[in-house]
Amino acid sequence: MSQKLIAVCIIFFLFLCLQFNDVCSIKCKCDICKDRNYTCETDGHCFTSVQKGRNTDQLTYSYRCFDQKTFPTLIIGAGKQGEYCNETKSDVGDISFSQSACCQDRDFCNDIKLPLPRPVRHLQASQGTYLTSVQIAMCIVGPALLGCLIVIAYYWMRTANHKKRRLHHHLGHGDDSIEAPDHPILNKGVSLKHMIEMTTSGSGSGLPLLVQRSIARQIQLIDIIGQGRFGEVWRGRWRGENVAVKIFSSREERSWFREAEIYQTVMLRHENILGFIAADNKDNGTWTQLWLITDYHELGSLFDFLGRNTVDTNNMIRMALSIATGLAHLHMDIMGTQGKPAIAHRDLKSKNILVKSNGTCAIGDLGLAVRHDVTTDTVDIPLNNRVGTKRYMAPEVLDETMNIDQFDSFKRADVYALGLIFWEIARRCNVGGGIYDDYQLPFYDAVPSDPTIEEMRRVVCFERQRPNIPNRWQSCEALHVISKLMKECWYHNATARLTALRIKKTLSNYKVAEELKM
């Protein structure tokens, strides 16, 4: 390492020496240098003069280079020091008038025409000044030493970063014997929940970045619990606590960045939004992994849960209310210095909703979300290649008639998807006596398992089909309420759909009324 560093310094020093002439020399106009495009180069001065003959009005201009070695001789031979460069003569031989000047302040500084009879603009006189050997040495050694210092600093930082990456890689494999950077909230006895409550109570925008990175690099991956277009989801462990680790592939960097950005929006944290813990990009030496760490819910996604379980009417309303509450919080803009912009999800579906241990739900996967800027009334649409899930796309999205410049359009598309999710939950509602339907995705009987945009457009836009609502749902009050809501969610006319807040209030009122009956 040290030998390579010395070699680099020597090469850099020689390069500076070769470049010295360019640094300490100037170019001048030269009227006799035809073979060099009327240009000369010198380490001394540029010279110019003008002469006028006795019997003519024609002026003769001369342009030359004076080297550093010859210039002192010239000025001494002229008489007083500096006189040669600022010499004005009149009535000498055939010359009626002559004027001369020297300069060294810039390239081609002598490319001017001296005026007659008196020079108005004087070039910078040299006054016999030129670089001494000490100055030349400083001109070379100074930049060379600076260059060596830069090279040494570069290699030192590179070595330090390499060691740091190795340490982070070690931490990333869950070795708790290596502690994270000293931080007051990273104490052994502090749980993730308590840590988040301590640090986000004021803004609700997530943990400090230092703490996020420290947590991310102490996580031990246990087992894989899901896969998708973005990458994989793992169950991880941090100091004995389960966390979910979403690992994005490198081509999904924009989705990873966008989701981390949205999760850290001020005041976003809510019991019905998936709890964000940390985001980090981890270099394992071969490729970069993009990690997003969130709360872990062992019951899995709503899609997985409904495939394995049925729910009673109380749990159905409880689930539906929690999802509507989470969506209403997303859609709501909170004004003030610690406010929250309105956010639309754009990819709401049962696979992107997590079931908590208490039977409520939390909305996750915000990689396609958009925010509304109230001050400019604009929508910040993320620049990534992903689109929403075709099966859950609203009619105006499928036929491309949605006004993407109006934020309410995105909220109405979310509500359409919410109605489909309610239908999925209602099918699994056991009203007693084992009467319920098998779990199915919306439009399972109208399109293939992986439908195209054209197939969905035909069914939803042209044929205007919607998921079937069994007649028996009308005989159960809870199913009747939720079926009425889902119908009002998937109106073809987007402006006629309910808002998430209205849905939340309807379900909340029904839940309160049922509790009072008991």
BATIKOL-68255 format. One line per 3 residues: number of its first residue (from 1); their letters; for each residue x, y, z of C-alpha. Coordinates in nm, 2 decimals, decimal comma, padded with zeros to 4 digits. Example, Ala and Ser with C-alpha at 12.3 -4.5 7.8 and 13.67 -1.06 7.14 Angstrom:
# BATIKOL-68255
1) AS) 01,23/-00,45/00,78; 01,37/-00,11/00,71
***
This chain:
# BATIKOL-68255
1) MSQ) 00,00/00,00/00,00; 00,28/00,25/00,10; 00,49/00,17/-00,21
4) KLI) 00,19/00,23/-00,44; 00,12/00,55/-00,26; 00,48/00,67/-00,31
7) AVC) 00,47/00,58/-00,68; 00,15/00,77/-00,73; 00,31/01,08/-00,55
10) IIF) 00,62/01,06/-00,77; 00,41/01,04/-01,09; 00,20/01,33/-00,98
13) FLF) 00,52/01,53/-00,90; 00,66/01,46/-01,24; 00,33/01,56/-01,40
16) LCL) 00,34/01,89/-01,22; 00,70/01,95/-01,33; 00,60/01,89/-01,70
19) QFN) 00,31/02,12/-01,66; 00,52/02,39/-01,50; 00,59/02,57/-01,83
22) DVC) 00,21/02,60/-01,88; 00,16/02,73/-01,53; 00,45/02,98/-01,52
25) SIK) 00,46/03,10/-01,89; 00,24/03,32/-02,10; 00,15/03,34/-02,47
28) CKC) 00,21/03,66/-02,67; 00,12/03,80/-03,00; 00,42/03,79/-03,24
31) DIC) 00,42/03,96/-03,58; 00,73/03,77/-03,71; 00,62/03,42/-03,60
34) KDR) 00,45/03,31/-03,92; 00,53/02,95/-03,87; 00,36/02,95/-03,52
37) NYT) 00,04/03,13/-03,62; 00,18/03,46/-03,51; 00,21/03,34/-03,15
40) CET) 00,51/03,31/-02,92; 00,54/03,17/-02,57; 00,77/03,30/-02,30
43) DGH) 00,85/03,28/-01,93; 00,92/03,66/-01,93; 00,72/03,94/-02,09
46) CFT) 00,51/04,03/-02,39; 00,63/04,34/-02,58; 00,45/04,58/-02,81
49) SVQ) 00,56/04,91/-02,98; 00,43/05,16/-03,23; 00,62/05,39/-03,46
52) KGR) 00,54/05,67/-03,69; 00,78/05,79/-03,96; 00,86/06,15/-04,04
55) NTD) 00,71/06,17/-04,39; 00,42/05,93/-04,35; 00,10/05,90/-04,15
58) QLT) 00,13/05,52/-04,14; 00,18/05,35/-03,81; 00,40/05,05/-03,77
61) YSY) 00,32/04,80/-03,49; 00,56/04,54/-03,35; 00,48/04,24/-03,12
64) RCF) 00,74/04,02/-02,96; 00,83/03,78/-02,67; 01,11/03,87/-02,42
67) DQK) 01,24/03,57/-02,24; 01,33/03,59/-01,87; 01,70/03,55/-01,94
70) TFP) 01,72/03,83/-02,20; 01,48/04,08/-02,04; 01,71/04,20/-01,76
73) TLI) 01,98/04,27/-02,03; 01,73/04,46/-02,24; 01,62/04,69/-01,96
76) IGA) 01,97/04,75/-01,83; 02,10/04,82/-02,18; 01,82/05,08/-02,23
79) GKQ) 01,94/05,29/-01,94; 01,73/05,31/-01,64; 01,56/05,00/-01,52
82) GEY) 01,22/04,96/-01,68; 01,28/05,24/-01,93; 01,28/05,00/-02,23
85) CNE) 00,92/04,90/-02,16; 00,78/05,24/-02,11; 00,99/05,43/-02,36
88) TKS) 00,85/05,72/-02,56; 01,08/05,88/-02,83; 01,02/06,16/-03,07
91) DVG) 01,23/06,31/-03,36; 01,49/06,03/-03,36; 01,64/05,97/-03,71
94) DIS) 01,35/05,88/-03,94; 01,12/05,82/-03,66; 00,88/06,10/-03,58
97) FSQ) 00,74/05,92/-03,27; 00,76/05,58/-03,10; 00,60/05,42/-02,79
100) SAC) 00,67/05,08/-02,63; 00,53/04,87/-02,34; 00,57/04,53/-02,18
103) CQD) 00,33/04,31/-01,98; 00,30/03,97/-01,82; -00,04/03,96/-01,66
106) RDF) -00,23/03,74/-01,90; -00,20/03,56/-02,24; -00,19/03,79/-02,54
109) CND) -00,18/04,09/-02,32; 00,02/04,27/-02,59; -00,25/04,23/-02,85
112) IKL) -00,34/04,60/-02,84; -00,26/04,91/-03,04; -00,08/05,18/-02,85
115) PLP) -00,23/05,52/-02,92; -00,05/05,84/-03,04; 00,07/06,09/-02,96
118) RPV) 00,05/05,99/-02,59; -00,04/05,64/-02,47; -00,37/05,65/-02,29
121) RHL) -00,37/05,29/-02,18; -00,05/05,16/-02,03; 00,02/04,79/-02,02
124) QAS) 00,14/04,65/-01,69; 00,51/04,75/-01,67; 00,74/04,48/-01,55
127) QGT) 00,97/04,71/-01,36; 01,23/04,44/-01,40; 01,04/04,19/-01,19
130) YLT) 01,06/03,83/-01,28; 01,04/03,49/-01,10; 01,34/03,41/-00,88
133) SVQ) 01,47/03,05/-00,84; 01,30/03,04/-00,50; 00,97/03,14/-00,64
136) IAM) 01,01/02,88/-00,92; 01,08/02,61/-00,66; 00,77/02,72/-00,46
139) CIV) 00,57/02,71/-00,78; 00,66/02,35/-00,83; 00,70/02,21/-00,48
142) GPA) 00,38/02,37/-00,34; 00,13/02,21/-00,58; 00,33/01,89/-00,57
145) LLG) 00,30/01,86/-00,19; -00,07/01,96/-00,20; -00,13/01,69/-00,47
148) CLI) 00,05/01,43/-00,25; -00,16/01,52/00,05; -00,48/01,48/-00,16
151) VIA) -00,37/01,14/-00,29; -00,28/01,03/00,07; -00,61/01,15/00,20
154) YYW) -00,80/00,97/-00,08; -00,63/00,64/-00,01; -00,67/00,67/00,36
157) MRT) -01,05/00,74/00,32; -01,08/00,45/00,08; -00,91/00,21/00,32
160) ANH) -01,13/00,34/00,61; -01,45/00,30/00,41; -01,34/-00,06/00,31
163) KKR) -01,30/-00,15/00,68; -01,62/00,02/00,76; -01,81/-00,18/00,49
166) RLH) -01,66/-00,50/00,63; -01,78/-00,40/00,98; -02,13/-00,32/00,85
169) HHL) -02,15/-00,65/00,67; -02,06/-00,82/00,99; -02,33/-00,63/01,17
172) GHG) -02,57/-00,70/00,89; -02,55/-01,07/00,97; -02,68/-01,02/01,32
175) DDS) -02,37/-01,02/01,54; -02,49/-00,84/01,85; -02,14/-00,86/02,01
178) IEA) -02,05/-00,55/01,80; -02,23/-00,25/01,93; -02,38/00,02/01,72
181) PDH) -02,25/00,38/01,74; -02,31/00,53/02,09; -02,65/00,69/02,09
184) PIL) -02,87/00,77/02,40; -03,17/00,58/02,27; -02,98/00,27/02,15
187) NKG) -02,97/00,12/02,50; -03,00/-00,25/02,54; -03,32/-00,23/02,75
190) VSL) -03,51/00,00/02,50; -03,77/-00,18/02,28; -03,84/-00,07/01,93
193) KHM) -04,19/00,05/02,02; -04,06/00,26/02,31; -03,77/00,40/02,10
196) IEM) -04,01/00,51/01,82; -04,25/00,66/02,08; -03,96/00,86/02,23
199) TTS) -03,82/00,99/01,91; -04,13/01,04/01,69; -04,39/01,18/01,93
202) GSG) -04,32/01,54/01,80; -04,31/01,49/01,43; -04,42/01,13/01,36
205) SGL) -04,16/01,12/01,07; -03,95/00,83/01,18; -03,63/00,76/01,37
208) PLL) -03,32/00,96/01,32; -03,11/00,84/01,02; -02,82/00,74/01,25
211) VQR) -03,04/00,52/01,46; -03,20/00,37/01,15; -02,87/00,27/01,01
214) SIA) -02,75/00,13/01,34; -03,07/-00,08/01,38; -03,05/-00,20/01,02
217) RQI) -02,70/-00,33/01,05; -02,77/-00,53/01,37; -03,06/-00,73/01,22
220) QLI) -03,02/-01,10/01,17; -03,23/-01,24/00,88; -03,42/-01,55/00,99
223) DII) -03,65/-01,68/00,72; -03,81/-01,56/00,40; -04,19/-01,49/00,43
226) GQG) -04,28/-01,34/00,09; -04,17/-01,25/-00,26; -04,29/-01,00/-00,51
229) RFG) -04,19/-00,79/-00,81; -03,97/-00,57/-00,59; -03,77/-00,85/-00,43
232) EVW) -03,81/-01,05/-00,10; -03,96/-01,00/00,25; -03,77/-01,16/00,54
235) RGR) -03,85/-01,21/00,91; -03,56/-01,06/01,09; -03,45/-01,03/01,46
238) WRG) -03,32/-00,72/01,63; -03,23/-00,77/02,00; -03,49/-01,04/02,04
241) ENV) -03,77/-00,85/01,86; -03,92/-00,96/01,52; -03,91/-00,72/01,24
244) AVK) -04,00/-00,74/00,87; -03,72/-00,67/00,62; -03,82/-00,59/00,27
247) IFS) -03,52/-00,64/00,04; -03,55/-00,46/-00,29; -03,36/-00,57/-00,60
250) SRE) -03,12/-00,31/-00,74; -03,35/-00,23/-01,04; -03,62/-00,13/-00,79
253) ERS) -03,41/00,15/-00,63; -03,67/00,41/-00,71; -03,94/00,22/-00,54
256) WFR) -03,72/00,16/-00,23; -03,63/00,53/-00,21; -03,99/00,64/-00,27
259) EAE) -04,14/00,41/-00,01; -03,88/00,52/00,25; -03,94/00,88/00,16
262) IYQ) -04,32/00,85/00,20; -04,30/00,65/00,53; -04,09/00,94/00,68
265) TVM) -04,35/01,20/00,59; -04,43/01,42/00,89; -04,72/01,29/01,09
268) LRH) -04,78/00,98/00,88; -04,73/00,73/01,17; -05,07/00,58/01,25
271) ENI) -05,19/00,25/01,40; -05,35/00,15/01,07; -05,04/00,23/00,86
274) LGF) -04,76/-00,02/00,86; -04,50/00,09/01,12; -04,18/00,21/00,96
277) IAA) -03,86/00,14/01,15; -03,56/00,20/00,92; -03,42/00,21/00,57
280) DNK) -03,06/00,14/00,46; -02,86/00,04/00,16; -02,62/-00,24/00,25
283) DNG) -02,31/-00,32/00,04; -02,22/-00,68/00,08; -01,91/-00,64/-00,14
286) TWT) -02,07/-00,79/-00,45; -02,39/-00,59/-00,49; -02,60/-00,34/-00,30
289) QLW) -02,90/-00,45/-00,11; -03,18/-00,20/-00,04; -03,35/-00,27/00,29
292) LIT) -03,67/-00,14/00,43; -03,75/-00,25/00,79; -04,10/-00,23/00,93
295) DYH) -04,31/-00,38/01,20; -04,36/-00,76/01,18; -04,71/-00,90/01,19
298) ELG) -04,71/-01,28/01,22; -05,06/-01,32/01,07; -04,93/-01,20/00,74
301) SLF) -05,11/-01,01/00,47; -05,49/-00,99/00,45; -05,47/-01,20/00,13
304) DFL) -05,29/-01,48/00,32; -05,51/-01,44/00,63; -05,84/-01,47/00,44
307) GRN) -05,71/-01,77/00,25; -05,66/-01,95/00,58; -05,94/-01,81/00,80
310) TVD) -06,30/-01,70/00,82; -06,42/-01,40/01,02; -06,74/-01,33/01,21
313) TNN) -06,95/-01,02/01,15; -06,78/-00,83/01,43; -06,43/-00,90/01,30
316) MIR) -06,54/-00,82/00,95; -06,65/-00,47/01,05; -06,34/-00,43/01,27
319) MAL) -06,11/-00,51/00,98; -06,30/-00,30/00,73; -06,31/00,00/00,97
322) SIA) -05,94/-00,02/01,04; -05,85/-00,03/00,67; -06,09/00,27/00,60
325) TGL) -05,94/00,45/00,90; -05,58/00,40/00,77; -05,68/00,52/00,42
328) AHL) -05,87/00,82/00,56; -05,55/00,92/00,74; -05,34/00,88/00,43
331) HMD) -05,59/01,09/00,23; -05,61/01,36/00,49; -05,40/01,67/00,48
334) IMG) -05,30/01,81/00,82; -05,22/02,18/00,81; -04,95/02,35/01,02
337) TQG) -04,58/02,35/01,07; -04,59/01,98/01,18; -04,86/01,91/00,92
340) KPA) -04,90/01,62/00,68; -04,97/01,63/00,31; -05,26/01,43/00,16
343) IAH) -05,13/01,10/00,02; -05,29/00,86/-00,22; -05,18/00,49/-00,22
346) RDL) -05,23/00,39/-00,59; -05,17/00,02/-00,52; -05,43/-00,07/-00,26
349) KSK) -05,50/-00,45/-00,25; -05,53/-00,73/00,00; -05,17/-00,83/-00,05
352) NIL) -05,05/-00,48/00,06; -05,25/-00,49/00,39; -05,12/-00,65/00,70
355) VKS) -05,33/-00,82/00,97; -05,23/-00,73/01,33; -05,26/-00,97/01,62
358) NGT) -05,57/-00,78/01,76; -05,76/-00,84/01,43; -05,72/-00,49/01,29
361) CAI) -05,53/-00,41/00,98; -05,24/-00,18/00,87; -05,18/-00,05/00,51
364) GDL) -04,83/-00,11/00,37; -04,63/-00,09/00,05; -04,62/00,29/-00,02
367) GLA) -04,38/00,26/-00,31; -04,63/00,40/-00,56; -04,79/00,66/-00,33
370) VRH) -04,83/01,02/-00,45; -04,84/01,34/-00,23; -05,05/01,65/-00,28
373) DVT) -04,87/01,99/-00,25; -05,15/02,23/-00,13; -04,95/02,54/-00,19
376) TDT) -04,90/02,47/-00,56; -05,20/02,23/-00,60; -04,97/01,97/-00,77
379) VDI) -04,91/01,60/-00,74; -04,56/01,46/-00,71; -04,59/01,14/-00,92
382) PLN) -04,29/00,91/-00,85; -04,06/00,83/-01,14; -04,05/00,45/-01,15
385) NRV) -04,15/00,18/-01,39; -04,41/00,02/-01,17; -04,78/00,05/-01,22
388) GTK) -05,07/-00,05/-00,99; -05,22/-00,40/-00,98; -05,44/-00,43/-01,29
391) RYM) -05,71/-00,63/-01,11; -05,77/-00,34/-00,87; -05,75/-00,06/-01,12
394) APE) -06,04/00,18/-01,13; -06,23/00,23/-01,47; -06,08/00,57/-01,53
397) VLD) -05,73/00,43/-01,48; -05,79/00,14/-01,72; -05,93/00,36/-02,00
400) ETM) -05,68/00,64/-01,93; -05,94/00,91/-01,87; -05,83/01,00/-01,52
403) NID) -05,71/01,35/-01,47; -05,36/01,30/-01,32; -05,32/01,67/-01,25
406) QFD) -05,61/01,65/-01,00; -05,52/01,49/-00,67; -05,88/01,39/-00,59
409) SFK) -05,87/01,16/-00,89; -05,60/00,94/-00,71; -05,81/00,93/-00,39
412) RAD) -06,12/00,81/-00,58; -05,91/00,54/-00,75; -05,80/00,42/-00,40
415) VYA) -06,17/00,41/-00,28; -06,26/00,19/-00,58; -05,99/-00,06/-00,47
418) LGL) -06,11/-00,04/-00,11; -06,46/-00,16/-00,23; -06,30/-00,46/-00,39
421) IFW) -06,11/-00,54/-00,06; -06,44/-00,52/00,14; -06,58/-00,77/-00,10
424) EIA) -06,29/-01,01/-00,04; -06,35/-00,98/00,34; -06,72/-01,02/00,32
427) RRC) -06,69/-01,35/00,12; -06,51/-01,50/00,42; -06,77/-01,38/00,68
430) NVG) -06,92/-01,67/00,86; -07,27/-01,57/00,96; -07,33/-01,89/01,16
433) GGI) -07,39/-02,24/01,06; -07,08/-02,25/00,85; -07,22/-02,04/00,57
436) YDD) -06,94/-01,85/00,39; -06,77/-01,85/00,05; -06,43/-01,97/-00,05
439) YQL) -06,17/-01,70/-00,07; -06,13/-01,55/-00,42; -05,97/-01,24/-00,58
442) PFY) -06,20/-00,98/-00,74; -06,31/-01,08/-01,09; -06,18/-01,43/-01,04
445) DAV) -06,47/-01,56/-01,27; -06,43/-01,29/-01,54; -06,05/-01,27/-01,61
448) PSD) -05,75/-01,50/-01,60; -05,52/-01,52/-01,29; -05,28/-01,27/-01,45
451) PTI) -05,51/-01,05/-01,66; -05,39/-00,79/-01,91; -05,49/-00,43/-01,92
454) EEM) -05,71/-00,50/-02,22; -05,89/-00,79/-02,05; -05,96/-00,57/-01,74
457) RRV) -06,07/-00,28/-01,95; -06,32/-00,50/-02,14; -06,47/-00,64/-01,81
460) VCF) -06,47/-00,32/-01,60; -06,51/-00,03/-01,85; -06,71/-00,18/-02,15
463) ERQ) -06,91/-00,45/-01,98; -06,92/-00,26/-01,65; -06,90/-00,58/-01,44
466) RPN) -06,85/-00,57/-01,07; -06,79/-00,86/-00,83; -07,11/-01,06/-00,75
469) IPN) -07,30/-00,98/-00,43; -07,49/-01,29/-00,31; -07,86/-01,24/-00,21
472) RWQ) -07,80/-01,39/00,13; -07,59/-01,09/00,23; -07,91/-00,88/00,25
475) SCE) -08,04/-01,10/00,53; -07,74/-01,01/00,76; -07,73/-00,65/00,87
478) ALH) -07,35/-00,63/00,89; -07,31/-00,78/00,54; -07,59/-00,56/00,41
481) VIS) -07,41/-00,25/00,54; -07,08/-00,34/00,40; -07,23/-00,45/00,06
484) KLM) -07,40/-00,11/00,03; -07,07/00,06/00,10; -06,88/-00,15/-00,15
487) KEC) -07,13/-00,06/-00,42; -07,08/00,31/-00,35; -06,71/00,26/-00,37
490) WYH) -06,70/00,11/-00,72; -06,93/00,35/-00,91; -06,82/00,39/-01,27
493) NAT) -06,85/00,77/-01,22; -06,56/00,84/-00,99; -06,71/01,16/-00,85
496) ARL) -07,01/00,97/-00,72; -06,79/00,74/-00,50; -06,78/00,79/-00,12
499) TAL) -06,47/00,93/00,04; -06,26/00,73/00,28; -06,36/00,95/00,57
502) RIK) -06,73/00,90/00,49; -06,67/00,52/00,48; -06,49/00,53/00,81
505) KTL) -06,77/00,73/00,98; -07,04/00,50/00,85; -06,86/00,19/00,97
508) SNY) -06,77/00,35/01,30; -07,14/00,45/01,36; -07,26/00,10/01,28
511) KVA) -07,00/-00,05/01,52; -07,10/00,19/01,80; -07,47/00,11/01,74
514) EEL) -07,40/-00,27/01,76; -07,21/-00,22/02,08; -07,50/-00,03/02,24
517) KM) -07,74/-00,31/02,15; -07,52/-00,55/02,35
***
